[in-house]
């Protein structure tokens, strides 16, 4: 199926809000987890298809942040992709999320602030940049006081201009977000948004109500029932697009910025084209049926 632009006003917010401190507000981000030695090739491929935002982490267990940086250098040198036109996002991963058999970006015996500063420095080196568009805690730490200590270190990096937006991933307790926001506004949350956690309704709603960019992963892989549901396939058939495109567009219309980790150039093109879909009046009922499946 080929993507076809189509249009209607939607009751949902159709744009990702520009967040103070962010120079770019992507609608779709290329995710680099579990890409291994193919990371550089795939990032280059994604950007040549049209991506301009990339997500990684200083976590050798699941990411090759260094190869993301290698790809970005090649894109700049050989394909004229300028740094200022690229959204680069990475993460600090606490020790319990690391593989101790792989090189660590910090000394785990150091204080949390020292660990973050070391990891951030390593990320800047890996990514060949003097600043990051976004820097996230990969998860809350073992206790709320430690999480707050880590958050204050991200705040300091933001104040210094090293990072432009700060946030947190894998946080499914609104109470944690409220505690962080007593120190400084959370600008980004990146969570699983899929069937298995009932679409993370509470955190998603909190982010929407408070102007926080909500990024999603496992959006397609974790939602096979929704992708094959008759409501989704019916809407896809009417628009001559794929079910995956329908779900990505639905996410974008509802304050969700999906990550795409596809390794297929064709699927990269389809994922990017989803943003250009606008639902016409004749498919509004189909659209509402799908949103009811998620937010009923």
C-alpha positions in Angstrom: 0.0 0.0 0.0 1.2 3.5 -0.7 0.7 6.4 1.7 -1.9 8.9 0.6 -2.4 12.3 2.2 -6.0 12.8 3.5 -7.5 15.5 5.8 -10.1 16.4 8.6 -10.0 18.4 11.7 -9.5 16.1 14.6 -10.7 16.6 18.2 -7.3 15.6 19.4 -4.2 17.9 19.4 -2.5 17.3 16.1 0.9 18.8 17.0 3.7 18.1 19.4 4.0 21.1 21.6 7.2 23.1 21.3 8.8 22.7 24.7 10.9 25.5 26.2 14.5 24.5 25.8 14.0 22.3 22.8 15.2 23.6 19.4 13.3 20.9 17.5 10.0 19.1 18.2 10.1 15.8 16.2 6.9 14.0 15.3 8.8 10.7 14.8 12.2 9.5 16.2 14.5 6.8 14.9 15.2 4.4 17.7 18.6 2.6 17.8 18.2 0.0 20.6 19.3 -3.6 19.8 20.9 -2.6 16.4 24.4 -3.7 17.4 27.1 -3.5 14.7 24.4 -2.4 12.1 23.7 0.8 14.0 25.7 3.2 11.8 24.3 1.8 8.6 20.7 1.9 9.8 21.0 5.4 11.2 22.4 6.6 7.9 19.7 4.8 6.0 17.0 6.3 8.2 18.3 9.8 7.7 18.6 9.4 4.0 14.9 8.4 4.0 14.0 11.6 5.8 14.4 11.1 9.6 15.9 14.0 11.4 15.7 12.8 15.0 17.5 9.9 16.7 17.3 8.3 20.1 20.1 6.3 21.8 21.6 5.7 25.2 25.0 5.4 26.8 24.2 1.8 27.6 26.5 -0.7 25.7 24.1 -3.5 26.9 21.5 -2.5 24.3 22.9 0.5 22.3 25.9 1.4 20.2 25.9 5.1 20.9 29.4 5.4 19.4 28.0 4.1 16.1 25.2 6.6 16.2 27.9 9.3 16.4 29.8 7.7 13.5 26.7 7.8 11.4 26.0 11.4 12.2 29.5 12.4 11.2 29.1 10.6 7.9 25.8 12.2 7.3 27.3 15.6 7.9 30.5 15.1 5.9 29.0 13.2 2.9 25.3 14.1 2.8 25.3 17.7 4.1 23.0 16.9 7.1 23.8 19.8 9.5 24.0 19.4 13.2 21.5 22.2 13.8 18.9 20.3 11.7 19.2 17.1 13.8 17.5 16.2 17.0 19.9 14.1 19.1 18.5 12.4 22.3 20.4 10.1 24.6 20.1 8.8 28.2 21.9 8.2 31.4 21.4 4.5 32.4 21.7 3.7 36.1 24.0 0.8 37.0 21.2 -1.7 37.5 20.4 -1.2 33.8 23.9 -1.7 32.6 25.8 -4.9 31.7 28.9 -5.0 34.1 30.7 -7.2 31.6 30.7 -4.4 29.1 32.6 -1.1 29.4 30.8 1.3 31.7 30.6 5.0 31.0 31.2 5.8 34.7 32.6 4.3 37.9 29.6 2.7 39.7 31.3 3.5 43.0 31.1 7.2 42.3 28.2 9.4 43.5 25.1 9.7 41.3 26.0 13.2 40.1 29.6 12.1 39.2 28.2 9.1 37.3 25.9 11.3 35.3 28.6 13.8 34.5 30.9 11.0 33.3 28.2 9.4 31.3 27.2 12.7 29.7 30.8 13.5 28.8 31.1 10.1 27.2 27.9 10.7 25.2 29.1 14.0 23.9 32.3 12.3 22.7 30.4 9.4 21.2 28.0 11.6 19.4 30.6 14.2 18.2 28.5 17.1 19.5 28.9 19.9 22.0 25.3 19.7 23.1 22.3 17.4 23.2 18.8 18.3 22.2 17.4 16.0 25.0 18.9 14.1 27.8 16.8 11.5 29.8 17.1 9.4 32.8 16.8 5.9 31.3 14.6 5.0 34.4 13.9 6.1 37.9 16.7 5.1 40.3 16.3 2.7 43.1 14.8 5.3 45.5 13.0 8.6 45.0 15.8 10.6 46.8 18.3 9.1 44.4 16.1 9.9 41.4 15.7 13.5 42.6 19.5 13.7 43.0 19.9 12.5 39.5 17.3 14.9 38.3 19.1 17.9 39.8 22.2 16.9 38.0 20.3 16.9 34.7 18.9 20.4 35.7 22.5 21.6 36.2 23.5 20.3 32.7 20.5 22.1 31.3 21.5 25.3 33.1 25.0 25.0 31.6 23.6 24.7 28.1 25.0 21.2 27.5 21.5 19.8 27.2 18.4 21.6 25.9 15.6 19.5 27.3 15.5 17.0 30.1 13.2 14.1 30.8 12.8 10.5 32.0 12.0 7.1 30.5 10.3 4.0 31.9 8.4 5.9 34.5 4.9 4.6 35.1 4.1 6.3 38.4 2.7 9.8 38.1 3.8 10.4 41.7 7.5 10.3 40.5 6.7 12.9 37.8 5.0 15.2 40.3 8.0 14.9 42.6 10.4 15.8 39.8 8.3 18.7 38.8 8.7 20.3 42.2 12.3 20.7 41.2 11.8 21.6 37.5 9.3 20.9 34.8 9.6 17.5 33.2 9.9 18.2 29.4 9.9 14.6 28.0 8.6 11.2 29.1 9.5 8.2 27.1 7.5 5.0 27.9 6.1 1.8 26.5 2.8 2.7 25.0 1.1 -0.5 23.9 -1.5 -3.1 24.6 0.4 -4.7 27.4 0.2 -1.8 29.8 -3.2 -0.6 28.7 -1.6 2.3 26.8 -0.1 3.8 29.9 -3.3 5.9 30.3 -2.5 7.6 33.6 1.0 8.9 32.7 -0.1 9.7 29.1 -3.0 11.8 30.5 -0.7 13.6 33.0 1.7 14.5 30.2 -1.1 15.7 27.9 -2.5 17.9 30.7 0.8 19.3 31.7 2.4 20.0 28.3 5.0 17.2 28.6 6.1 15.6 25.3 5.2 11.9 25.6 7.4 9.6 23.5 6.4 6.0 22.9 8.3 2.8 22.2 7.0 -0.8 21.5 4.2 1.1 19.7 3.8 -1.4 16.9 5.6 -4.5 18.2 3.6 -4.4 21.4 0.2 -4.0 19.7 -0.5 -6.9 17.4 -4.2 -7.1 18.3 -4.8 -3.4 17.5 -2.9 -3.6 14.3 -5.0 -6.5 13.1 -8.3 -5.3 14.6 -11.0 -4.8 12.0 -11.4 -1.1 12.9 -7.7 -0.5 12.1 -7.6 -2.6 8.9 -10.8 -1.0 7.7 -9.5 2.5 8.1 -6.2 1.5 6.5 -8.0 0.0 3.5 -10.1 3.1 3.0 -7.1 5.4 3.0 -4.8 3.0 1.1 -2.2 3.0 3.8 -0.9 0.4 6.2 -2.2 -0.4 9.6 1.1 0.7 11.1 0.7 4.1 9.5 -2.8 4.4 11.0 -1.4 3.7 14.4 1.5 6.1 14.1 -0.8 8.8 12.9 -3.3 8.1 15.6 -0.5 8.4 18.1 0.7 11.7 16.7 -2.8 13.1 16.9 -3.0 12.3 20.5 0.2 13.8 22.1 2.4 10.8 21.4 5.7 10.9 19.5 6.5 7.4 18.4 9.9 5.9 18.1 10.5 3.8 15.0 13.2 1.2 15.1 12.5 -0.5 11.8 15.4 -1.9 9.8 13.5 -1.8 6.5 13.9 1.2 4.2 10.4 0.7 2.9 8.9 0.8 6.4 11.1 3.9 7.2 9.4 5.6 4.3 5.9 4.5 5.4 6.5 5.6 9.0 7.6 9.0 7.9 4.7 9.3 5.5 2.2 8.7 8.3 2.6 12.3 9.4 1.1 13.5 6.1 -2.1 11.5 6.7 -5.0 13.6 7.7 -8.3 11.8 8.2 -11.2 13.0 6.0 -14.8 13.3 7.3 -15.9 10.0 5.9 -13.4 8.1 8.1 -14.0 10.0 11.3 -16.2 7.2 12.7 -13.5 4.6 12.0 -10.9 6.8 13.7 -13.2 7.3 16.8 -13.7 3.5 17.0 -10.0 2.9 17.2 -9.4 5.7 19.8 -12.3 4.1 21.9 -10.4 0.8 21.9 -7.4 2.6 23.5 -9.0 5.2 25.7 -12.4 3.6 26.6 
